[in-house]
Each structure stands twice: as structure tokens, then as C-alpha cells.
Amino acid sequence: MSGVIDTDSTSAEWTFPAEPGAVRSARHAVRDTLSAWGLDHGVGDVTVLLVSELVTNSLRYASGPIGVRLVRREQVDATPSLLVEVSDPLPDPPVERTAAPDDEHGRGLQLVAGSARRWGTRRGRTGKTVWFELALAG
């Protein structure tokens, strides 16, 4: 894992190899950063869960590095928010589907859509990014 956390506590970014330990490493990096930023445990728990789901999806389908980025937005005229991005080299956007009660897979994007204030995907030069935004207590 390689990572950068800026000095004014507004962003952090890591790159994880597409290996089985990436999900655990991403969870720890995100949880430790949000804790250092003093964010509410509830927001931290949701963020860690959603990052776990998205990194798992990337690990399942992509063979290259997985990027995770956090951006803390403190806006004067809007509710503060946390933007979270998970990127991988696979250009195909994920497909949200409805998982049956006995399905073992397919709930990650449902969790993101149900928990985030907003979410989406965008193509990059070398792959895609799935992002979501959570409201922070003001």
C-alpha cells in the first residue's frame, strides 16, 4: 500500500495492490484516517462498510491497482460532506442489481445507493471511479 494524507486534514489517498489483503488494508487506512480527523463513529462505520464493498468489487473484477481517496468538504453554504472514491483500471462501470435474499453477492451497490447522499461512476483515462458522498454533522 502506498498513501498520502495531506497536512490540513481534508484529503487522503491510497493505492492498494489487487491482492486479497487489499480490503482489510483499505478498511484500516480509512478507519484510522477518519478517526484522526475526529469524525463521528457512525459516519466512519458506514464509510468503512461502503469502501469494503467497493474495494471487494474492484478486487473481484480488476487485475490492477485499486485507488481509494477521501475528501473532506467543509462548505460555507452547504452541509459538510465526505467524498469517497474507489478507482480501478477496469473501464466498465458496475451494474446495480437487486440481489435475492439467498444471493451471496450483489449487494454492494445497493448498500452504496441506500446509504449515500449521492453516488455515481465516471470513466478515467485508465479505468473508472465509483464515488459516493456522505453528509457530515455540522
LOFINU-427465 format. One line per field, with one value per residue: residue in three letters; x, y, z of N, C-alpha, C in turn; residue number from 1. Coordinates in steps of 0.05 Angstrom, whole numbers, plus 5000, padded with zeros to 4 digits. Atoms other than C-alpha are relative to their C-alpha. Layout:
BEGIN
code <- c(Ala;...)
n.x <- c(X;...)
n.y <- c(Y;...)
n.z <- c(Z;...)
ca.x <- c(X;...)
ca.y <- c(Y;...)
ca.z <- c(Z;...)
c.x <- c(X;...)
c.y <- c(Y;...)
c.z <- c(Z;...)
pos <- c(NUM;...)
***
This chain:
BEGIN
code <- c(Met;Ser;Gly;Val;Ile;Asp;Thr;Asp;Ser;Thr;Ser;Ala;Glu;Trp;Thr;Phe;Pro;Ala;Glu;Pro;Gly;Ala;Val;Arg;Ser;Ala;Arg;His;Ala;Val;Arg;Asp;Thr;Leu;Ser;Ala;Trp;Gly;Leu;Asp;His;Gly;Val;Gly;Asp;Val;Thr;Val;Leu;Leu;Val;Ser;Glu;Leu;Val;Thr;Asn;Ser;Leu;Arg;Tyr;Ala;Ser;Gly;Pro;Ile;Gly;Val;Arg;Leu;Val;Arg;Arg;Glu;Gln;Val;Asp;Ala;Thr;Pro;Ser;Leu;Leu;Val;Glu;Val;Ser;Asp;Pro;Leu;Pro;Asp;Pro;Pro;Val;Glu;Arg;Thr;Ala;Ala;Pro;Asp;Asp;Glu;His;Gly;Arg;Gly;Leu;Gln;Leu;Val;Ala;Gly;Ser;Ala;Arg;Arg;Trp;Gly;Thr;Arg;Arg;Gly;Arg;Thr;Gly;Lys;Thr;Val;Trp;Phe;Glu;Leu;Ala;Leu;Ala;Gly)
n.x <- c(5017;4987;5021;4994;5020;4990;4994;5022;5022;5023;5000;4981;5001;4983;5001;4997;4997;5024;4994;5021;4998;5006;5024;4993;4983;5016;5017;4983;4991;5023;5009;4980;5000;5024;4996;4981;5014;5020;5027;5019;4997;5021;4991;4977;5009;5013;4979;4983;5017;5003;4973;4996;5016;4990;4973;5005;5008;4976;4983;5013;5002;4977;4975;4980;5001;5025;4996;5020;4995;5019;4998;5018;5009;5012;5011;5013;5029;5012;4993;4974;5003;4976;5000;4984;4997;4985;4993;4985;4994;5020;5016;5028;5013;5014;5028;5016;5020;5014;4992;5020;4993;4980;4976;4976;4987;5018;5012;4982;5011;5025;4991;4990;5023;5018;4987;4987;5017;4998;4979;4998;4975;4989;4977;4974;4983;4991;5018;5025;5002;5027;4998;5024;4997;5015;5003;4987;5013;4989)
n.y <- c(4977;4974;4980;4973;4985;4973;4989;4985;5019;4999;5021;5023;5017;5024;5019;5027;5020;5017;5024;5005;4983;4972;4991;4995;4976;4977;4994;4988;4974;4982;4997;4985;4972;4987;4996;4978;4976;4995;5003;5017;5029;5009;4995;5018;5027;5001;4996;5024;5021;4995;5003;5029;5011;4991;5012;5028;5001;4996;5023;5023;4997;4986;5013;4980;4986;4989;4974;4991;4972;4987;4971;4987;4974;4981;4978;4979;4998;5026;5019;5013;5027;5017;5013;5024;5010;5025;5002;5023;4998;5011;4977;5005;4992;5021;5001;5004;5021;5008;5027;5016;5004;5020;4994;4994;4977;4982;4979;4978;4975;4995;4987;4973;4983;4996;4987;4976;4978;5001;5018;5003;5011;4985;5012;4986;5007;5028;5017;4987;4993;5000;4981;4994;4977;5002;4975;4999;4982;4973)
n.z <- c(5000;4998;4994;4994;4985;5000;4974;4988;4993;5018;5020;4997;5024;4999;5021;4990;5021;5003;4985;4980;4976;5006;4987;4972;4999;5006;4977;4979;5008;4999;4972;4986;5010;4991;4972;4997;5007;4979;5010;4985;5005;5018;5027;5005;5005;5027;5020;5001;5012;5029;5013;5001;5022;5025;5005;5006;5028;5017;4997;5014;5029;5012;4993;4995;4974;4991;4986;4982;4994;4983;5000;4980;5011;4981;5016;4985;5006;5003;4979;5005;5011;5005;5026;5000;5027;5003;5028;5010;5028;5017;5009;4999;4975;4986;5005;4976;5004;4976;4991;4986;4972;4996;5015;4984;5012;5014;4982;4995;5010;4985;4975;5006;5007;4977;4978;5007;5009;5029;5009;5028;5011;5022;5013;4999;5022;5000;4986;4990;4972;4987;4978;4985;4982;4975;4985;4974;4981;5001)
ca.x <- c(5000;5023;4986;4985;4947;4951;4972;4907;4863;4820;4842;4876;4893;4920;4936;4928;4952;4897;4911;4866;4892;4871;4802;4828;4883;4834;4787;4843;4870;4801;4781;4847;4843;4771;4787;4847;4801;4754;4694;4633;4638;4572;4599;4663;4627;4585;4645;4687;4629;4619;4694;4698;4643;4672;4744;4717;4682;4747;4786;4736;4736;4800;4872;4908;4918;4858;4856;4818;4810;4775;4760;4730;4689;4675;4629;4605;4537;4524;4525;4596;4607;4656;4670;4697;4725;4747;4783;4808;4835;4773;4735;4667;4620;4590;4518;4470;4425;4374;4401;4354;4351;4395;4446;4517;4537;4507;4490;4549;4519;4452;4487;4521;4456;4417;4469;4500;4471;4495;4536;4558;4612;4658;4708;4781;4839;4856;4794;4735;4718;4658;4644;4596;4583;4561;4535;4576;4548;4557)
ca.y <- c(5000;5070;5131;5205;5244;5319;5364;5402;5340;5349;5292;5224;5177;5106;5055;4981;4922;4877;4824;4791;4835;4899;4901;4895;4946;4995;4988;5002;5061;5093;5080;5107;5170;5185;5175;5222;5273;5267;5246;5213;5137;5128;5161;5122;5056;5070;5095;5034;4987;5021;5024;4949;4934;4976;4951;4880;4893;4921;4862;4813;4842;4883;4859;4925;4973;4998;5071;5098;5173;5212;5286;5324;5382;5439;5485;5551;5550;5475;5416;5389;5324;5267;5247;5177;5150;5079;5071;5012;5000;4965;5014;4981;5014;4970;4948;4957;4897;4871;4812;4757;4741;4679;4711;4714;4772;4833;4879;4926;4979;4971;4989;5049;5074;5065;5096;5153;5222;5217;5167;5152;5129;5163;5140;5159;5155;5085;5058;5080;5111;5096;5152;5168;5226;5224;5283;5302;5333;5408)
ca.z <- c(5000;4986;5011;5023;5076;5069;5126;5134;5144;5082;5038;5038;4982;4977;4925;4941;4900;4873;4926;4978;5035;4999;5030;5101;5088;5058;5117;5167;5128;5122;5194;5221;5178;5196;5269;5264;5232;5292;5251;5282;5291;5255;5192;5200;5204;5142;5104;5121;5102;5034;5019;5036;4987;4931;4940;4941;4875;4845;4872;4842;4772;4761;4760;4771;4829;4869;4890;4949;4961;5016;5011;5069;5043;5091;5052;5079;5045;5047;5095;5104;5068;5057;4985;4977;4911;4894;4827;4787;4717;4691;4646;4652;4702;4756;4747;4805;4812;4861;4900;4921;4995;4986;4939;4967;4922;4890;4949;4947;4902;4937;5002;4970;4939;5003;5049;5010;4998;4926;4886;4816;4769;4719;4669;4675;4628;4650;4683;4725;4792;4835;4884;4939;4985;5058;5098;5159;5222;5220)
c.x <- c(5018;4978;5011;4977;5011;5002;4976;4975;4976;5000;5021;4996;5019;4997;5006;5004;4975;5006;4979;5001;4992;4976;5006;5018;4985;4982;5016;5009;4978;4992;5020;5000;4975;5001;5019;4987;4978;4971;4984;5004;4979;5008;5024;4992;4988;5021;5017;4984;4999;5027;5006;4986;5011;5028;4997;4991;5024;5018;4989;5003;5025;5026;5022;4996;4972;5006;4976;5007;4977;5005;4979;4994;4986;4991;4985;4970;4986;5009;5028;4996;5027;4996;5020;5001;5016;5004;5014;5004;4979;4981;4969;4988;4986;4970;4985;4978;4986;5007;4976;5009;5022;5025;5023;5014;4979;4987;5017;4989;4973;5006;5009;4976;4982;5012;5011;4979;4999;5021;4999;5026;5009;5024;5025;5016;5007;4981;4975;5003;4971;5003;4974;5006;4982;4999;5015;4985;5013;5009)
c.y <- c(5025;5020;5027;5012;5029;5011;5015;4983;5003;4979;4978;4982;4977;4985;4973;4981;4983;4972;4996;5018;5029;5010;5007;5025;5026;5007;5013;5028;5021;5005;5017;5029;5015;5005;5023;5027;5007;4998;4980;4970;4989;5004;4983;4972;4996;5002;4975;4977;5004;4997;4970;4988;5008;4989;4970;4997;5004;4976;4976;5002;5012;4986;5020;5013;5012;5026;5006;5029;5011;5030;5011;5028;5016;5024;5019;5000;4973;4982;4988;4971;4986;4987;4977;4989;4974;4996;4974;5002;4989;5022;4996;5009;4976;5002;4995;4980;4994;4972;4986;4994;4979;5004;5007;5025;5019;5022;5025;5027;5007;5014;5029;5018;5006;5016;5028;5022;5001;4979;4998;4988;5020;4985;5018;4993;4970;4982;5015;5007;4998;5018;5001;5022;4996;5027;4997;5019;5026;5009)
c.z <- c(5000;5004;5007;5016;5002;5028;5012;5004;4982;4979;5007;4976;5003;4975;5012;4977;4999;5012;5022;5025;4995;5015;5029;5003;4995;5024;5023;4993;5002;5028;5016;4992;5011;5030;5006;4994;5020;4990;5016;4993;4981;4971;4993;4994;4973;4979;4997;4987;4970;4986;4998;4976;4973;4994;4994;4971;4981;5001;4984;4970;4987;5009;5007;5027;5005;5015;5018;5008;5017;4998;5019;4990;5022;4985;5017;4996;4997;5023;4994;4991;4997;4973;5001;4971;5001;4970;4994;4970;4981;4990;5003;5027;5014;4994;5026;4993;5027;5007;5013;5028;5005;4983;5019;4991;4989;5017;5003;4990;5012;5026;4995;4994;5023;5023;4993;4992;4970;4993;4970;4991;4978;4989;5003;4976;4999;5015;5009;5030;5008;5024;5015;5019;5024;5013;5027;5018;5000;5026)
pos <- c(1;2;3;4;5;6;7;8;9;10;11;12;13;14;15;16;17;18;19;20;21;22;23;24;25;26;27;28;29;30;31;32;33;34;35;36;37;38;39;40;41;42;43;44;45;46;47;48;49;50;51;52;53;54;55;56;57;58;59;60;61;62;63;64;65;66;67;68;69;70;71;72;73;74;75;76;77;78;79;80;81;82;83;84;85;86;87;88;89;90;91;92;93;94;95;96;97;98;99;100;101;102;103;104;105;106;107;108;109;110;111;112;113;114;115;116;117;118;119;120;121;122;123;124;125;126;127;128;129;130;131;132;133;134;135;136;137;138)
***
